[in-house]
Amino acid sequence: MDLARAAGISTQQVRNYLDAGVLPPADRSPAGYRLFDRRHHEALLTYRLLGRGYGWVAAKAIMRAVHGGDEVSALAAVDAAHAAAHERRVALKATAEALAAVAGRPPDTVPRSGLRVGELAARLGVRPSALRVWEAAGLLAPDRTTDRHRVYGTADVRDARLVAMLRQARYPLPRIKPIMDEFRAAGGAEALRTAIADREVQLAAHALAMLEAAAALHRYLVGRGGREGEAAGSR
């Protein structure tokens, strides 16, 4: 199959793409063979760029919507992908800002026995119930005494202060959760700074891939409209 050879994929993959709606419908020859032309090759190239920029699930949904005559849904999927990318960039900026704020403070002095919930709440200027809510949301994980009282060590106090700063900046709890996860996974402030720098490079590369994918989709939609107009005029 010429299309499979040109794309460097198997003929079965081409059939799968056709059945999934990634490719436009194909006419058949008198002998019953599927006939592929330039529009199928363009659709395949567009799908590949969409996959790199938006992910393969979104790419399939976009192409299926286009070939199903629902361009509104296809464009909505593109908008959703860009919105999600923006949210990731906003979250990364919040992580960097919160890290800078925490790093600029002297370390909290915490007794060896730790702080109780009321003591930590007083330090942060919040209600004890707020600390319990943050714990329920997975933002804090204090130890417990034998009588089940919460005890906050030095790392817990640092984490609570970071959460408090983000809450003061009006970040909702769901947005704070990935920030805290990344903070802990990085293994410390310096490691997190490196992780943030690496992530910024990745986001920039991803943004370029999304731009390339959006341009490819635009070309495909414009070209598809022109071809359909020509086909209608010839009938």
Beta strands, then each sheet from edge to edge (+ up, - down):
strand 1: 27-28
strand 2: 34-35
strand 3: 143-144
strand 4: 150-151
sheet 1: 1+ 2-
sheet 2: 3+ 4-
end
